[in-house]
Amino acid sequence: MRIVAVVFEGGTEPRGDLGLTLSRLRRAVVLDTLERLVGLRGLAEVVLATNFPDLAAEAVRLGVRVHPTERSFHFHRELAAAVAGSGAEGVVYLSGAAAPLLSEAEWRWVLEALSVLAPCVVVNNPQSADLVAWAPADALGRIPAQPRDNLLGYLLRHEAGLTRHLIPNSAAVHFDLDTPTDYLILAESGRAGPRARAALEGIDWDRSRLRAAAAELQRDLAEVALIGRVGTAVVEYLNRYLRLRVRIFSEERGMKALGREEEGLVRSFLAAALAELGPRRFFELLGEVVGAVFLDSRVFFAHGGRRVSEQDRFLSDLGRVGAIGDPWVREFTAAALEAPVPVVLGGHSVVAGGLWVLAEQAVLVRGATGVTYR
């Protein structure tokens, strides 16, 4: 089977110091991923869909074919155009920051699944996948055109009629890069590619809260809170391989893919409780029952239809209170920083793939890779 990989990386040019730093980190990750894909046996071609000329030029030097995306970007149209003319029988789609830690064995599993199980669709997440592989390639034409990638895997299953297969669970399968916290976790993992590793060495973001919370994962019978769109697979891993007492409050999983955030429909019990108690008291009470908190703040930020800018979300993750424009986000972040226990703020990954990466590190430190507790 002729399988073609298509990587999407583009958008508006970054602004400000933080935006430029994140862009530099992300492009380094994309190039590392492209290089790995080019060297992967079983892939006939690697395509980069982008509107960034400098990234395109570097990709060409790696042996990647570039599909320049149009200014009036539409995801489905660009994906179809990138695949067209390639002679693909199977396609692997991923966003630029997806699966930076996926191993060669896991990539081989994806390619073999396409070859052996077709017609099928292979995804890394049943709800909102950012790594989707399918065969036959022309199944893309049997689903409604989508402006973004969130529902691609879902529609290939339910509209095109392909049998769905999930990539076997691991930290690498679920870990992607969206927020500053994700990049800090990548740095702490020590598993970044060469370009990303060099880029990460050049940032001075504070890692103290992340390191303190990660240390709690290594402690016997530590109490840890997971708040937000908590992934069930990572909870299973924590319970199986680490001796923790985990307090979980999972809310609004799928809020992006289901359009709830966009439509202002997100409702969070804990965000409502925070509003009643006030941020300072909320985090004080949390600190009385746990030793560390991993908090997917995007659920809180979207509660009740609130809109928080990407800039403020990222500044909150980094604890840069003085630079945050939104007064409510500023108060929330200040209270999290003043909590009696380390509070790690971030997006979905901080209670899913990113947390799993930290948990794997904790298992290695404890030397308990073969020990199960459940």
Secondary structure, DSSP 8 states (H G I E B T S, - for coil): --EEEEEE---S---HHHHHHHHHHHHHHHHHHHHHHHT-TT--EEEEEES-HHHHHHHHHTT-EEEE--SS--HHHHHHHHHTTTT-SEEEEEETTB-TT--HHHHHHHHHHHHHH-SEEEES-SSS-SEEEEESGGGGGGS---SSSTTHHHHHHHTS--EEEE----HHHH-B--SHHHHHHHHHHT---HHHHHHHTT-----HHHHHHHHHHTSTTEEEEEEES--HHHHHHHHHHS-EEEEEEE--TTTTTTTTTTTT----HHHHHHHHH-HHHHHHHHHHH-SEEEEEHHHHHHGGG----HHHHHHHHHT-GGG---HHHHHHHHHHHTSSS-EEEESGGGGTHHHHHHHHHHHHHHT-TT----
